[in-house]
């Protein structure tokens, strides 16, 4: 890779900065001391022992640091033991909730249609089946929800507990409570009981077969059942195009025009490298790339390489230079004399914002606009993902990556699944294993199982510099020796946040308003981190909010903004395309050629290329 050979491995000791001063004493009279170089080498050897031990521990703990969990529980338990007022409050709440539940049971025995005494939290669909309206199932559900609410009180507002530790304890407690939820027990779930009566217990037999098949596929490192119906280049990622550039890190795809004339400014998409690029080019009916091409845009998209152990020392700056900047150079050569509409998704959006800030500092104005999909630039409130990122957990992750040279997909999958256990773990257990039915595979689910690895050094830098140190928002992130200040960006920005995002919470994404000095159009759309972005026109029950903040407008807080911005039905894609057109030249032109052979960007092969198939 260009520049990769010049990267210095993290485990190479830095040269000593000690100045040598002549010593008047004869060599035999001088006391013997250890050289700084010897100490550094020895320390690194001892650190390697610790890293190997932690890498082995990670295989048993699922990648979670036991020390981090222990610190959180010690902090919480010690402060709870030292707070008699809090314990009295919890005893009072337990007494009142018990009375509330018993009163409800007595009233419900005479009035079966009595409304519940407690409702599930938003997004909790475990008890939405009509069978839960019958007794005793309704009572069990109400008892569980009240118990869950009480434990929320137990783990919150304990005087003196570090906020991060409070979040960790609360999260771990929820995971433990979910194990005992009546919806997850075949003897207390009315839908499972009805299914068993209907099939004579055959659902458990089929569920066991489903479980065995899943375990076998997992052990053989095969994708989940049904993904074979969503093959890149055949069923998904089928928008016609050509790979027009390839280096060690990326393939750049240029998509074929679908209209006789196109807008002059091309669109460059920078997807996240944690997953394959084709989330933005799924099935033809929900492909953002195909939609853009159909609206008269010339579209380019980066397809990231799936790194291996040999790529362990790739850095964030390698991803910026050989990724974003190399793609911009190629697009400039293929569509000369035109600025670029750049769009980044998730990690790709964060990287794009860094690259754009660096370009702005260097007076490079090749970007006509910047669009960020569910991408954070301020990491002070990154949501529940921060539960897995603190100094202890960071050291644990570094040891895991140091051992392999990368963070693998299976190591990441556990953390992301824990963020949505009811949707990704327990609902599947009930549906596939207790009900004995297979959850239908869809393109988005198939894509979600097609993940990539993260190079050791790059991912360590990303977590340390952005999540822990928040260098980008603080103006300390350096590009080419200069701070990459987002305030220097003058290109208009289109920012998309999603209402139910566990990876990039919309209130965190919204903070771009506080960091930039340009016009910002912010969109808050329904859905989560993935489904909110893949929100094609015609999709039922979709809505969004959109508002423009000019540089002269007052900046609202996120809650103020949401209250002042009325929701609209439909897809935000339509408004984005309209926004792109408003920031483009009015005159449409003939489509550019596919690639530019004379400039060194000859088409190499058909889309989706080769990197997308790397495992």
FIVEX-290099 format. One line per 4 residues: for each residue x, y, z of C-alpha. Coordinates in Angstrom, 2 decimals. Example, Ala and Ser with C-alpha at 12.3 -4.5 7.8 and 13.67 -1.06 7.14 Angstrom:
# residues 2
12.30,-4.50,7.80  13.67,-1.06,7.14
# end
This chain:
# residues 615
0.00,0.00,0.00  1.15,3.56,-0.71  2.88,4.78,2.40  2.17,1.64,4.42
5.79,0.56,4.35  6.79,3.77,6.13  4.55,3.10,9.13  6.52,2.39,12.31
5.04,-0.53,14.34  3.64,0.44,17.71  5.89,-2.02,19.56  9.15,-0.47,18.28
10.71,1.62,21.09  11.28,5.28,20.40  14.86,6.47,20.12  16.33,7.79,23.31
16.33,11.56,23.67  19.03,11.48,26.38  21.96,13.77,25.57  25.44,12.18,25.97
27.80,14.27,28.11  31.51,13.52,28.33  32.55,11.99,31.63  35.94,12.97,33.07
36.19,9.75,35.10  38.07,6.79,33.68  35.84,4.01,32.43  36.80,1.73,35.34
35.75,4.43,37.85  32.35,5.13,36.30  29.39,3.38,37.98  27.55,0.96,35.68
24.02,2.04,34.78  21.35,0.57,32.51  20.90,2.35,29.20  17.44,3.78,28.44
17.24,1.56,25.35  17.73,-1.58,27.46  14.97,-0.52,29.85  12.57,0.11,26.99
13.23,-3.23,25.35  12.84,-5.04,28.65  9.62,-3.23,29.48  8.17,-4.14,26.12
8.97,-7.80,26.73  7.13,-7.69,30.05  4.18,-5.91,28.42  4.02,-8.70,25.85
3.45,-11.20,28.65  0.51,-9.16,29.90  -0.90,-8.79,26.38  -0.74,-12.53,25.77
-2.47,-13.24,29.06  -5.25,-10.76,28.32  -5.66,-12.07,24.77  -6.24,-15.54,26.19
-8.66,-14.17,28.78  -10.62,-12.45,26.02  -11.47,-15.79,24.49  -13.32,-16.70,27.70
-14.91,-13.32,28.42  -16.22,-12.58,24.93  -13.93,-9.59,24.59  -15.23,-7.82,27.72
-12.70,-6.73,30.31  -13.38,-8.45,33.66  -11.43,-5.68,35.40  -13.67,-3.01,33.89
-16.82,-4.83,35.05  -15.36,-5.44,38.51  -14.40,-1.78,38.95  -17.91,-0.70,38.02
-19.59,-3.10,40.46  -17.16,-2.23,43.28  -17.83,1.47,42.77  -21.61,0.96,42.77
-21.77,-1.53,45.67  -19.46,0.47,47.95  -21.43,3.67,47.45  -24.77,1.89,47.84
-23.56,0.34,51.10  -22.58,3.83,52.26  -25.94,5.41,51.43  -28.58,4.48,54.06
-31.00,7.03,52.63  -30.83,5.44,49.19  -31.38,1.97,50.67  -34.42,3.21,52.63
-35.76,4.76,49.43  -35.35,1.43,47.60  -37.11,-0.43,50.42  -39.97,2.06,50.22
-40.20,1.66,46.45  -40.19,-2.13,46.75  -43.01,-2.00,49.30  -45.12,0.36,47.16
-44.53,-1.58,43.93  -45.52,-4.82,45.65  -48.73,-3.20,46.90  -49.38,-1.80,43.45
-48.98,-5.24,41.85  -51.22,-6.99,44.42  -53.88,-4.30,44.06  -53.79,-4.75,40.31
-54.13,-8.52,40.65  -57.18,-8.16,42.90  -58.85,-5.66,40.57  -57.99,-7.66,37.43
-59.64,-10.78,38.87  -62.97,-8.90,38.79  -62.28,-6.85,35.66  -60.17,-8.86,33.15
-60.00,-5.90,30.72  -58.39,-3.65,33.31  -55.55,-1.57,31.77  -52.05,-2.60,32.88
-50.49,-0.92,35.88  -47.20,-0.44,34.02  -46.40,-0.19,30.32  -43.25,-1.57,28.64
-40.57,0.91,27.70  -40.60,2.28,24.13  -39.09,-0.29,21.79  -39.87,-3.23,24.12
-42.12,-5.52,22.09  -41.79,-8.70,24.13  -45.35,-8.57,25.47  -47.23,-7.19,22.47
-48.83,-10.53,21.49  -52.54,-10.64,22.35  -51.97,-13.81,24.37  -50.24,-11.69,27.02
-53.59,-10.03,27.77  -54.82,-13.23,29.41  -54.15,-14.26,32.99  -51.86,-15.40,34.50
-49.54,-14.27,31.69  -50.51,-10.63,32.04  -49.75,-10.74,35.76  -46.33,-12.29,35.11
-45.52,-9.62,32.55  -46.60,-6.84,34.92  -44.57,-8.33,37.77  -41.49,-8.50,35.57
-41.84,-4.92,34.33  -42.25,-3.58,37.88  -39.26,-5.63,38.99  -37.25,-4.27,36.06
-38.26,-0.73,37.01  -37.17,-1.28,40.61  -33.73,-2.52,39.53  -33.40,0.60,37.39
-33.87,2.58,40.60  -31.31,0.38,42.35  -28.61,1.02,39.75  -29.27,4.74,39.22
-28.78,7.84,41.36  -26.58,6.13,43.93  -24.65,9.04,45.50  -21.00,9.20,44.47
-20.97,6.55,41.73  -19.02,7.45,38.60  -21.54,7.98,35.75  -19.73,5.51,33.48
-19.75,2.85,36.19  -23.44,3.51,36.83  -24.18,2.91,33.14  -22.14,-0.30,33.11
-23.87,-1.70,36.21  -27.31,-0.77,34.89  -26.54,-2.35,31.54  -25.22,-5.57,33.07
-28.25,-5.77,35.39  -30.61,-5.46,32.42  -28.83,-8.30,30.67  -29.22,-10.51,33.75
-32.90,-9.60,34.20  -33.64,-10.43,30.58  -32.53,-14.01,31.22  -35.49,-14.38,33.59
-38.05,-12.51,31.50  -41.28,-14.55,31.18  -41.13,-14.05,27.42  -37.93,-16.10,27.27
-39.25,-19.04,29.27  -41.15,-21.75,27.37  -43.33,-22.40,30.44  -44.42,-18.76,30.87
-44.63,-17.56,27.27  -48.26,-18.03,26.10  -47.30,-18.01,22.41  -44.81,-20.85,22.92
-47.30,-22.82,25.01  -49.96,-22.44,22.31  -47.47,-23.47,19.64  -46.46,-26.57,21.61
-50.11,-27.56,22.04  -50.73,-27.04,18.34  -47.73,-29.09,17.15  -47.62,-31.65,19.92
-44.18,-30.42,20.94  -42.75,-30.67,17.43  -41.77,-27.00,17.64  -39.12,-27.87,20.24
-37.75,-30.61,17.99  -37.54,-28.21,15.06  -36.10,-25.54,17.32  -33.39,-27.95,18.44
-32.54,-28.66,14.82  -32.38,-24.93,14.13  -30.06,-24.45,17.08  -27.79,-27.31,16.01
-27.59,-25.92,12.48  -26.70,-22.45,13.77  -24.05,-23.78,16.14  -22.54,-25.90,13.37
-22.38,-22.94,11.01  -20.86,-20.77,13.73  -18.16,-23.37,14.49  -17.40,-23.70,10.78
-17.32,-19.88,10.40  -20.13,-20.03,7.86  -22.70,-17.23,7.45  -26.22,-17.63,8.92
-28.94,-19.62,7.17  -30.49,-17.71,4.28  -27.54,-15.48,3.44  -26.88,-17.67,0.40
-29.85,-15.93,-1.24  -28.12,-12.52,-1.04  -24.87,-12.82,-2.95  -23.00,-9.61,-3.81
-23.03,-9.01,-7.54  -25.97,-11.37,-8.05  -28.76,-10.47,-5.61  -27.35,-7.36,-3.91
-24.75,-4.81,-5.06  -26.03,-5.18,-8.61  -26.08,-1.55,-9.77  -23.98,-1.54,-12.99
-20.55,0.00,-12.69  -16.81,-0.45,-13.05  -13.87,-0.57,-10.67  -11.79,2.36,-11.93
-9.07,2.44,-9.27  -7.50,0.03,-6.84  -4.78,0.32,-4.23  -3.91,-1.79,-1.20
-6.78,-0.34,0.82  -9.66,0.50,-1.53  -11.38,-0.21,-4.78  -13.19,2.78,-6.26
-16.40,1.96,-8.11  -17.86,4.30,-10.72  -21.49,3.56,-11.51  -22.86,3.65,-15.04
-25.22,6.54,-15.84  -28.94,5.82,-16.03  -29.97,9.15,-17.59  -29.01,10.91,-20.81
-27.68,13.93,-18.93  -26.31,14.24,-15.39  -25.59,16.92,-12.84  -22.09,18.23,-13.33
-20.82,17.56,-9.81  -20.20,13.87,-9.01  -21.10,12.17,-5.71  -18.41,10.27,-3.78
-19.61,7.89,-1.06  -17.28,6.87,1.81  -18.87,3.91,3.64  -17.76,2.51,6.98
-14.90,0.00,6.75  -16.33,-2.08,9.58  -18.85,-3.57,7.11  -19.03,-4.13,3.36
-19.93,-1.05,1.32  -23.05,-2.46,-0.29  -25.41,-1.48,2.51  -25.87,1.55,0.26
-26.39,-0.71,-2.77  -28.58,-3.50,-1.44  -31.45,-4.91,-3.48  -32.46,-2.77,-6.48
-35.60,-1.50,-4.73  -33.74,-0.11,-1.70  -30.35,0.82,-3.16  -29.33,4.40,-2.40
-26.70,4.21,-5.14  -29.24,3.14,-7.74  -31.61,5.88,-6.59  -28.92,8.55,-6.98
-27.94,7.30,-10.43  -31.59,7.29,-11.44  -31.88,10.92,-10.35  -29.08,11.95,-12.71
-26.03,11.82,-10.47  -22.60,10.44,-11.34  -21.83,8.24,-8.36  -18.53,6.85,-7.06
-18.25,4.59,-4.02  -15.31,3.25,-2.03  -15.14,-0.50,-1.39  -12.73,-1.15,1.49
-10.24,-3.99,1.63  -10.79,-6.59,4.36  -7.48,-6.28,6.24  -5.45,-9.23,7.50
-2.71,-9.66,10.09  -0.19,-8.26,7.59  -2.09,-4.93,7.74  -1.77,-4.59,11.50
0.18,-1.32,11.30  -2.18,0.57,9.01  -3.07,3.87,10.66  -6.02,6.22,10.57
-3.97,8.50,8.37  -3.43,5.61,5.94  -7.21,5.30,5.72  -7.48,9.03,5.13
-4.73,9.26,2.52  -5.09,5.94,0.69  -8.85,5.94,1.18  -10.61,9.28,1.03
-7.88,11.40,-0.54  -6.93,8.77,-3.13  -10.60,8.48,-4.11  -10.91,12.26,-4.44
-7.86,12.33,-6.71  -9.38,9.63,-8.91  -12.77,11.35,-9.13  -11.04,14.63,-10.00
-9.22,12.90,-12.86  -12.34,11.19,-14.22  -14.61,14.23,-13.81  -12.16,17.12,-14.19
-12.86,20.72,-13.28  -15.81,19.83,-11.06  -16.22,19.92,-7.31  -17.43,16.82,-5.45
-20.47,16.10,-3.29  -18.87,13.89,-0.61  -21.00,11.62,1.59  -19.80,9.45,4.48
-21.59,6.77,6.48  -20.82,5.94,10.14  -17.03,5.57,10.56  -16.67,6.64,6.95
-18.46,9.88,7.79  -16.13,10.56,10.71  -13.13,9.92,8.47  -14.62,12.15,5.77
-15.09,14.97,8.27  -11.42,14.65,9.28  -10.33,14.68,5.65  -12.58,17.67,4.88
-11.22,19.60,7.86  -7.68,18.88,6.72  -8.54,20.02,3.20  -10.12,23.21,4.51
-7.02,23.99,6.58  -4.92,23.61,3.42  -7.31,25.83,1.39  -8.33,22.80,-0.72
-11.87,23.59,-1.93  -12.57,20.53,-4.06  -15.63,19.56,-2.00  -18.90,21.16,-3.07
-20.83,19.75,-0.10  -20.46,17.25,2.73  -23.11,14.74,3.83  -22.76,12.60,6.95
-25.02,9.59,7.57  -25.21,8.59,11.27  -21.64,9.78,11.83  -20.26,11.29,15.02
-17.75,14.12,15.25  -18.09,14.68,19.00  -17.72,11.59,21.17  -18.54,12.94,24.63
-21.94,11.21,24.55  -21.57,8.25,22.18  -24.42,6.25,23.71  -24.34,2.69,25.03
-21.38,1.77,22.83  -19.28,3.76,25.31  -20.03,1.03,27.86  -17.37,-1.03,26.10
-14.83,1.79,25.85  -12.88,2.93,28.90  -9.14,2.75,29.71  -9.42,-0.79,31.13
-11.53,-2.07,28.23  -9.28,-0.22,25.78  -6.20,-2.02,27.13  -8.08,-5.31,26.85
-9.07,-4.61,23.23  -5.53,-3.58,22.34  -4.22,-6.89,23.69  -6.78,-8.81,21.63
-5.80,-6.92,18.48  -2.07,-7.11,19.26  -2.33,-10.90,19.42  -4.08,-11.26,16.04
-3.09,-8.07,14.30  -6.73,-7.05,13.89  -10.11,-6.99,15.59  -12.17,-9.71,14.00
-15.84,-9.70,13.15  -16.71,-12.28,15.81  -15.01,-10.15,18.47  -17.12,-7.14,17.48
-20.41,-8.99,16.99  -20.84,-9.79,20.67  -20.68,-6.16,21.78  -23.12,-4.97,19.12
-25.53,-7.81,19.93  -25.51,-6.92,23.62  -26.66,-3.39,22.77  -29.89,-4.87,21.37
-30.32,-8.18,23.17  -34.11,-8.24,22.87  -33.97,-7.71,19.11  -30.84,-9.67,18.21
-30.62,-12.44,20.83  -33.77,-13.16,22.83  -36.31,-12.63,20.05  -34.34,-15.05,17.89
-34.16,-17.58,20.73  -37.93,-17.46,21.11  -38.79,-17.44,17.41  -36.18,-19.85,16.03
-35.63,-22.21,18.95  -38.81,-22.18,21.07  -41.39,-21.57,18.35  -39.41,-23.69,15.90
-39.73,-21.17,13.07  -36.99,-19.59,11.02  -36.73,-15.80,11.00  -36.93,-14.87,7.29
-33.61,-13.59,6.00  -33.69,-10.17,4.33  -30.99,-8.27,2.48  -30.16,-5.98,5.41
-29.73,-8.94,7.77  -27.57,-10.76,5.23  -25.38,-7.69,4.82  -25.09,-7.37,8.59
-23.43,-10.80,8.75  -20.89,-9.86,6.07  -18.50,-7.91,8.27  -14.83,-7.01,7.96
-11.83,-6.85,10.26  -10.24,-3.76,11.84  -6.43,-3.30,11.73  -4.77,-3.24,15.13
-3.09,0.15,15.00  -5.88,1.99,13.17  -8.61,0.77,15.51  -6.51,1.46,18.60
-5.95,5.02,17.34  -9.62,5.44,16.52  -10.81,4.41,19.97  -8.13,6.27,21.87
-8.04,9.52,19.91  -11.75,9.89,19.20  -13.73,7.99,21.86  -11.46,8.46,24.87
-9.63,11.72,24.06  -12.26,13.30,21.75  -9.46,14.96,19.77  -11.57,15.90,16.74
-14.16,17.95,18.66  -11.43,19.48,20.81  -9.43,20.61,17.77  -6.43,18.42,18.67
-6.68,15.89,15.85  -3.68,16.50,13.58  -3.61,16.13,9.79  -0.28,16.79,8.09
1.00,18.41,11.26  -1.92,20.83,11.57  -5.11,20.66,13.65  -8.08,19.33,11.66
-10.54,21.95,12.91  -14.10,21.38,11.74  -14.69,25.11,12.13  -12.59,25.64,8.99
-15.09,23.81,6.78  -17.10,26.18,4.60  -18.86,23.67,2.36  -22.57,23.25,3.25
-23.35,20.13,5.27  -26.27,17.69,5.25  -26.36,15.62,8.44  -28.59,12.59,9.08
-29.30,11.13,12.51  -31.63,8.23,13.30  -34.11,8.05,16.17  -33.14,4.58,17.50
-29.40,4.56,16.92  -27.35,2.52,19.41  -24.06,3.19,17.59  -24.28,6.92,16.83
-27.14,8.40,18.93  -28.78,11.29,17.11  -28.15,13.75,19.93  -24.45,13.00,19.57
-24.62,13.39,15.79  -26.49,16.68,16.32  -23.42,18.18,18.01  -22.00,18.98,14.57
-24.00,22.20,14.98  -21.64,23.27,17.78  -18.44,22.43,15.89  -18.87,23.98,12.45
-19.16,27.46,11.00  -21.19,26.67,7.88  -24.79,26.05,6.86  -26.03,22.76,8.35
-29.17,20.94,7.22  -30.03,18.36,9.87  -32.34,15.39,9.35  -33.73,13.16,12.08
-35.26,10.06,10.54  -37.16,7.10,11.94  -35.38,3.79,12.27  -32.04,2.71,13.63
-28.42,3.00,12.59  -28.90,0.93,9.44  -32.63,0.85,8.70  -32.89,4.61,9.16
-30.35,5.18,6.40  -31.74,2.50,4.08  -35.06,4.35,3.90  -36.14,4.26,0.27
-39.20,6.16,-1.03  -42.37,4.12,-0.68  -41.27,2.35,2.50  -44.25,2.16,4.84
-44.37,3.99,8.17  -41.29,6.13,7.60  -41.02,9.74,8.72  -38.35,12.35,9.30
-37.70,15.89,10.49  -35.55,18.34,8.54  -34.38,21.90,9.21  -31.67,24.25,7.97
-29.44,26.21,10.35  -27.55,28.99,8.65  -24.39,30.42,10.15  -26.34,33.49,11.31
-29.11,31.51,13.03  -29.28,30.79,16.73  -28.21,27.27,17.65  -30.90,25.20,19.36
-30.41,22.26,21.68  -31.45,18.85,20.32  -34.69,18.71,22.30  -35.59,22.27,21.29
-34.83,21.41,17.68  -37.03,18.30,17.73  -39.91,20.18,19.34  -39.67,23.02,16.81
-39.37,20.79,13.72  -42.53,19.11,12.48  -42.26,15.51,11.21  -42.85,14.66,7.56
-44.02,11.33,6.19  -41.90,9.50,3.64  -38.22,9.14,2.82  -35.53,11.73,3.46
-33.78,10.52,0.28  -36.07,12.77,-1.78  -35.11,15.87,0.20  -31.42,14.97,0.07
-31.46,14.67,-3.72  -33.27,18.00,-3.87  -30.63,19.50,-1.56  -27.78,18.14,-3.71
-29.38,19.67,-6.80  -29.69,23.04,-5.04  -25.94,22.99,-4.36  -25.02,21.99,-7.91
-24.70,23.99,-11.09  -28.04,24.31,-12.85  -26.83,23.13,-16.25  -26.84,19.36,-16.79
-24.08,17.77,-18.86  -23.36,14.55,-20.74  -22.23,11.68,-18.49  -18.46,11.38,-18.05
-16.59,8.41,-19.46  -16.20,5.31,-17.34  -12.75,5.86,-15.89  -9.99,7.89,-17.46
-7.39,5.63,-19.05  -5.17,8.53,-20.11  -4.95,9.70,-16.51  -4.20,6.22,-15.17
-7.74,5.29,-14.13  -8.75,2.72,-16.72  -11.69,0.46,-15.82  -10.34,-2.71,-14.19
-13.43,-4.92,-13.91  -17.17,-4.86,-13.34  -18.67,-3.82,-10.04  -18.78,-4.91,-7.26
-15.08,-5.68,-7.70  -12.98,-8.13,-5.69  -12.52,-6.60,-2.21  -16.17,-7.14,-1.38
-15.64,-10.92,-1.59  -12.68,-11.04,0.80  -13.33,-13.14,3.88
# end
